[in-house]
């Protein structure tokens, strides 16, 4: 495998909001992929983005989707628009890579998967953060037997919402929003990458506030309604017998608990502070390991004076915020006629899990997950990391 994407792949961007910057910075450094047009509901916003990143054309959404020279639509719209834009792009004969969540409605997700299969088009979806060195390292440790057979997983992610840093946070608190659909994809995708698909869930949820006050930007001081629950607690059962808990919230001011841990027969892997807070590098970070020999529980013999977790060095994966590498990997999958790692099937499975957790919170009953997905393969040692030149 060479250092470049061996394909002249033309991308049309739909959605020029804040998240588009990191995508465009990443894609600008990948030879073989070119963003040739950008569009949003605000044409001036599109022109500003085109000027900033040297994109040839700023135009309407219709023009991007109907442009026969474009191979793929990069769908960075708000969650409630994801399904519509992806559907239109697939019907226009284009591959699609979309931001998370995949959809906000179960039937929309099934339709998109069927449509992409029937049209023989690839459907990729964020998050691609599991391609980062942190999660690639965790997967390697599990595959190498560092903690023996995995038995349990624990996730705690607590923030106090988005109104402090996002100038237009409304959609986080409406249909398709909330902490579970916003943050859940990062952790569920990582867990599925490391442990495989989920078969059953339970859930509880509530909300601390019925309205929130924007604390930044031109709308500073404006109150917005909260129409979704903002504190979610769930139980997860995986197909391989692993069980877990996941607590994700927009109602936590601060916490000493944030981490993701995977428990095994012979040890534990810990990801300290896994929350992708604004400005954080969610591809990179420490991976801690403790085993039977180094446990610190007081009823065990002292571990030779070792009091700290073993910090595991990474030898694969992306070490910077490289959102957009999932699209690159999808292009390579098209070129090599193989499955996409950050695939629509994976994203749909993640969405169904979150949808089922929300249903369980309302019904008080366990929910069986009807979908499944292929557990993504870890990146090979010769994956072309050198083709990524993210601009600072």
PyMOL commands that set and color helices and strands:
alter all, ss='L'
color gray80, all
select helices_A, chain A and resi 20-28+43-53+61-66+79-91+106-118+129-131+133-143+170-173+179-195+325-336+344-363+385-387
alter helices_A, ss='H'
color red, helices_A
select strands_A, chain A and resi 9-14+33-39+57-59+72-75+95-98+123-125+150-158+198-206+211-213+223-225+231-238+243-249+259-264+267-272+288-291+310-311+367-368
alter strands_A, ss='S'
color yellow, strands_A
deselect
rebuild
show_as cartoon
